[in-house]
Amino acid sequence: MADENKQPETAQDDAKNFSIQKIYTKDISFETPNSPQIFIDKWEPQVDFNLGTNVNPLDEDDLYEVSLSVTVTVKCGEKTAYLVEVSQAGVFTLTGFNEDEMGPMMGSFCPNILFPYAREVISDLVNKGGFPQLLLAPVNFEALYAQHLQQQQAPSSDSLN
């Protein structure tokens, strides 16, 4: 009876561990190709926003670099007011996750951690560039990852023939 509550010895071996080792800005670019004229023009911005992720396994087991690339292009009419590109990265330790769990961790969970840092860097750069504050809306990385999986699983038109 005393052994009923005892955990199997393999339970500790199967434990999942996630930890952040380092978060850093890997690359930054800020361009204002039409300044100073753009500051005189009427401010009616059109914002184009793009995201991308990259996963790089590091030499050590269970250690990964995940980088989130964010590009924001703001135009007024045909003129580009500014272009901001930020690559925000982190080094993460992931142990005990099976292959099916690693995809969502790398494609959704880690980018979700990195995005607020990238958003802050972009906001600071835009402000220091002399433009009105840019507040990027939160991103649903779970939905983006699910959409990515759907696109990968969708049969191509060539395979239907």
QUIVENJO-V447991 format. One record per run of one state. SS is the DSSP state (H for helix, E for strand, - for the rest). FROM is the first residue (numbers start at 1). TO is the last residue. If there is no record, write none. Layout:
BEGIN
SS,FROM,TO ; SS,FROM,TO
END
This chain:
BEGIN
-,1,1 ; H,2,5 ; -,6,9 ; H,10,13 ; -,14,16 ; E,17,31 ; -,32,36 ; H,37,40 ; -,41,44 ; E,45,57 ; -,58,62 ; E,63,76 ; -,77,78 ; E,79,95 ; -,96,98 ; H,99,128 ; -,129,140 ; H,141,153 ; -,154,156 ; H,157,160 ; -,161,161
END
